[in-house]
Amino acid sequence: MLYNLEIAQVFEKNRNIPDAFYKSMMNSFTEAVQFISINGLLSDYKERIVKIYTITEERNWEFGEGFSRALDIID
């Protein structure tokens, strides 16, 4: 799940991408964070989650608030 997001961030870099892409990535991120949290895997994947989120912030991705809300699950 996280790998797909990481590959999407590589793909998105310096491209003109429609809003639907960002909404889909936000939903995927939310689902991944929920799955990781529910299954007690946060210690294994926290670094990757934070890195994905940081890139969304740095690149000013659409639906940034949704990505931020997804992190509230693990706090």
Backbone as CSV, one residue per row, in Angstrom:
resi,resn,N_x,N_y,N_z,CA_x,CA_y,CA_z,C_x,C_y,C_z
1,MET,0.825,-1.192,0.000,0.000,0.000,0.000,0.877,1.267,0.000
2,LEU,1.882,1.266,0.830,2.760,2.438,0.880,3.621,2.531,-0.378
3,TYR,4.009,1.391,-0.911,4.819,1.371,-2.129,4.087,2.073,-3.274
4,ASN,2.791,1.825,-3.407,2.010,2.485,-4.454,2.043,3.996,-4.299
5,LEU,1.939,4.466,-3.086,1.997,5.902,-2.831,3.378,6.461,-3.160
6,GLU,4.408,5.737,-2.784,5.773,6.187,-3.067,6.020,6.261,-4.573
7,ILE,5.545,5.283,-5.319,5.699,5.290,-6.775,4.879,6.431,-7.382
8,ALA,3.696,6.672,-6.869,2.862,7.776,-7.358,3.565,9.113,-7.150
9,GLN,4.273,9.261,-6.042,4.983,10.509,-5.802,6.132,10.687,-6.780
10,VAL,6.778,9.620,-7.162,7.834,9.698,-8.172,7.213,10.080,-9.517
11,PHE,6.089,9.463,-9.856,5.398,9.738,-11.107,4.917,11.183,-11.187
12,GLU,4.397,11.695,-10.095,3.779,13.027,-10.054,4.780,14.163,-10.167
13,LYS,5.979,13.918,-9.751,6.973,14.987,-9.666,7.109,15.702,-11.016
14,ASN,6.917,17.014,-10.987,7.079,17.887,-12.155,6.140,17.553,-13.308
15,ARG,4.945,17.093,-12.997,3.941,16.812,-14.032,2.644,17.511,-13.699
16,ASN,1.875,17.748,-14.715,0.549,18.331,-14.541,-0.446,17.182,-14.378
17,ILE,-0.916,16.997,-13.168,-1.755,15.852,-12.819,-3.149,16.359,-12.437
18,PRO,-4.213,15.673,-12.882,-5.574,16.095,-12.511,-5.859,15.896,-11.021
19,ASP,-6.828,16.647,-10.524,-7.194,16.583,-9.108,-7.615,15.180,-8.674
20,ALA,-8.210,14.417,-9.588,-8.666,13.066,-9.237,-7.503,12.187,-8.771
21,PHE,-6.327,12.420,-9.319,-5.136,11.671,-8.902,-4.852,11.916,-7.423
22,TYR,-4.866,13.181,-7.019,-4.558,13.534,-5.633,-5.621,13.002,-4.671
23,LYS,-6.883,13.056,-5.091,-7.958,12.530,-4.251,-7.791,11.019,-4.073
24,SER,-7.457,10.329,-5.136,-7.223,8.891,-5.051,-6.046,8.578,-4.138
25,MET,-4.984,9.352,-4.232,-3.811,9.133,-3.385,-4.137,9.418,-1.923
26,MET,-4.963,10.435,-1.675,-5.365,10.740,-0.305,-6.165,9.577,0.270
27,ASN,-7.084,9.027,-0.528,-7.870,7.883,-0.057,-6.973,6.674,0.208
28,SER,-6.022,6.437,-0.667,-5.083,5.321,-0.477,-4.241,5.516,0.775
29,PHE,-3.794,6.741,0.999,-2.996,7.054,2.179,-3.813,6.806,3.443
30,THR,-5.051,7.264,3.442,-5.929,7.077,4.595,-6.146,5.594,4.873
31,GLU,-6.414,4.830,3.824,-6.622,3.400,3.988,-5.363,2.705,4.515
32,ALA,-4.216,3.090,4.001,-2.954,2.484,4.438,-2.696,2.783,5.911
33,VAL,-2.890,4.026,6.306,-2.656,4.415,7.698,-3.623,3.671,8.624
34,GLN,-4.879,3.562,8.210,-5.854,2.824,9.012,-5.454,1.359,9.158
35,PHE,-5.089,0.734,8.061,-4.695,-0.674,8.078,-3.488,-0.894,8.990
36,ILE,-2.507,-0.036,8.849,-1.285,-0.150,9.645,-1.588,0.042,11.126
37,SER,-2.436,1.012,11.419,-2.802,1.289,12.807,-3.594,0.133,13.419
38,ILE,-4.588,-0.348,12.704,-5.457,-1.426,13.212,-4.660,-2.701,13.462
39,ASN,-3.691,-2.957,12.619,-2.925,-4.201,12.723,-1.642,-4.065,13.542
40,GLY,-1.475,-2.933,14.217,-0.347,-2.755,15.120,1.008,-2.751,14.429
41,LEU,1.061,-2.197,13.224,2.291,-2.198,12.446,2.973,-0.833,12.387
42,LEU,2.512,0.089,13.187,3.016,1.457,13.111,4.520,1.550,13.320
43,SER,5.044,0.792,14.245,6.484,0.877,14.511,7.296,0.454,13.284
44,ASP,6.745,-0.423,12.463,7.448,-0.881,11.265,7.363,0.104,10.106
45,TYR,6.288,0.897,10.055,6.016,1.719,8.876,5.915,3.221,9.126
46,LYS,6.119,3.631,10.361,5.951,5.045,10.685,6.868,5.947,9.856
47,GLU,8.113,5.562,9.681,9.071,6.379,8.926,8.591,6.595,7.487
48,ARG,8.095,5.553,6.862,7.612,5.677,5.485,6.357,6.539,5.417
49,ILE,5.471,6.390,6.384,4.249,7.203,6.423,4.608,8.673,6.529
50,VAL,5.509,8.993,7.435,5.916,10.381,7.643,6.591,10.935,6.384
51,LYS,7.402,10.134,5.737,8.075,10.589,4.519,7.062,10.887,3.415
52,ILE,6.098,10.017,3.230,5.056,10.246,2.221,4.304,11.528,2.539
53,TYR,3.925,11.688,3.794,3.191,12.898,4.190,4.039,14.151,3.970
54,THR,5.296,14.094,4.329,6.191,15.244,4.166,6.284,15.658,2.699
55,ILE,6.371,14.704,1.810,6.437,15.023,0.381,5.138,15.676,-0.088
56,THR,4.008,15.213,0.413,2.742,15.842,0.018,2.712,17.299,0.461
57,GLU,3.253,17.573,1.626,3.313,18.945,2.130,4.300,19.792,1.320
58,GLU,5.476,19.257,1.072,6.503,20.006,0.339,6.056,20.366,-1.075
59,ARG,5.328,19.468,-1.700,4.878,19.691,-3.079,3.498,20.322,-3.145
60,ASN,2.950,20.616,-1.980,1.664,21.290,-1.885,0.572,20.530,-2.645
61,TRP,0.465,19.247,-2.356,-0.541,18.415,-3.008,-1.939,18.889,-2.671
62,GLU,-2.841,18.711,-3.626,-4.261,18.959,-3.382,-4.732,18.048,-2.249
63,PHE,-5.781,18.453,-1.565,-6.376,17.675,-0.479,-5.400,17.456,0.676
64,GLY,-4.520,18.415,0.906,-3.542,18.329,1.986,-4.177,18.116,3.339
65,GLU,-5.349,18.707,3.542,-6.043,18.550,4.816,-6.449,17.096,5.052
66,GLY,-6.812,16.404,3.981,-7.180,14.992,4.089,-5.995,14.125,4.486
67,PHE,-4.819,14.444,3.926,-3.610,13.709,4.308,-3.303,13.948,5.784
68,SER,-3.476,15.178,6.215,-3.227,15.525,7.613,-4.201,14.793,8.542
69,ARG,-5.468,14.737,8.155,-6.467,14.037,8.972,-6.152,12.552,9.098
70,ALA,-5.592,11.987,8.036,-5.228,10.564,8.083,-4.200,10.306,9.169
71,LEU,-3.302,11.259,9.378,-2.285,11.086,10.420,-2.864,11.176,11.819
72,ASP,-4.028,11.835,11.955,-4.678,11.918,13.264,-5.036,10.535,13.799
73,ILE,-5.203,9.578,12.896,-5.551,8.212,13.294,-4.463,7.615,14.175
74,ILE,-3.220,7.946,13.866,-2.106,7.330,14.589,-1.637,8.142,15.782
75,ASP,-2.183,9.304,15.969,-1.788,10.130,17.125,-2.569,9.785,18.362
